[in-house]
Amino acid sequence: MKTQGEIESAISDGMSRFEQEYMGRGPKDIRAHLIDNLIVVRLEGVLTAAEQHLVKTLQPEKGRDLLKQVRTHLIETARPIMEAMVQGITGVKVLSLHHDISTVTGADFTALVTNLGKTASGGDVVLPASVYSAVDAYAAANGLMVDVPEPSTFGLLGLAAAGVLAR
């Protein structure tokens, strides 16, 4: 069985390859974190020069929304590729995938929920309520879904806001 560090390293390598092959360029920095049944991947510096220009030249909401729509569509289209990569590394199925990108910082966050980290009774591991209270502040500070709240992104942003991703 792989260690947590081995899984995190393999996920980082796989996501970096995915970004290079599927999105056209790799991230400047990447970190993967395995937290119970959640794999959170933070990629820094993923916006292309064209994407940065688009966000800067259009009205703020229009550029942001357009970029997020395109990135979301690309991720959803490539979802089977990412899920297969994660399953190949962890040996478990991905139950859901959540994604968001900041047009302010260029940070890209992906969360993959697996059936790793189940409780003894088979229930999901639940994050403490304190994690969720920091979501709005983090989202506002980083330009993540401030005007369009998405429950699918809520837990991911909560982990980032709680400092889990800062390690």
Secondary structure as the mmCIF struct_conf table of DSSP 4:
data_model
#
loop_
_struct_conf.conf_type_id
_struct_conf.id
_struct_conf.beg_label_comp_id
_struct_conf.beg_label_asym_id
_struct_conf.beg_label_seq_id
_struct_conf.end_label_comp_id
_struct_conf.end_label_asym_id
_struct_conf.end_label_seq_id
HELX_RH_AL_P HELX_RH_AL_P1 GLN A 4 PHE A 18
HELX_RH_PI_P HELX_RH_PI_P1 GLU A 19 MET A 23
BEND BEND1 GLY A 24 ARG A 25
BEND BEND2 LYS A 28 LYS A 28
STRN STRN1 ASP A 29 ILE A 35
TURN_TY1_P TURN_TY1_P1 ASP A 36 ASN A 37
STRN STRN2 LEU A 38 GLU A 44
BEND BEND3 GLY A 45 GLY A 45
HELX_RH_AL_P HELX_RH_AL_P2 ALA A 49 THR A 57
BEND BEND4 LEU A 58 LEU A 58
HELX_RH_AL_P HELX_RH_AL_P3 PRO A 60 THR A 90
BEND BEND5 GLY A 91 VAL A 92
STRN STRN3 VAL A 94 ILE A 101
TURN_TY1_P TURN_TY1_P2 THR A 103 THR A 105
STRN STRN4 ASP A 108 THR A 114
BEND BEND6 ASN A 115 ASN A 115
TURN_TY1_P TURN_TY1_P3 LEU A 116 GLY A 117
TURN_TY1_P TURN_TY1_P4 ALA A 120 SER A 121
BEND BEND7 GLY A 122 GLY A 122
HELX_LH_PP_P HELX_LH_PP_P1 GLY A 123 VAL A 125
HELX_RH_AL_P HELX_RH_AL_P4 ALA A 129 SER A 133
TURN_TY1_P TURN_TY1_P5 ALA A 134 ALA A 134
HELX_RH_AL_P HELX_RH_AL_P5 VAL A 135 ASN A 142
TURN_TY1_P TURN_TY1_P6 GLY A 143 GLY A 143
BEND BEND8 LEU A 144 VAL A 148
HELX_RH_AL_P HELX_RH_AL_P6 PRO A 151 ALA A 161
TURN_TY1_P TURN_TY1_P7 ALA A 162 GLY A 163
HELX_RH_3T_P HELX_RH_3T_P1 VAL A 164 ALA A 166
#
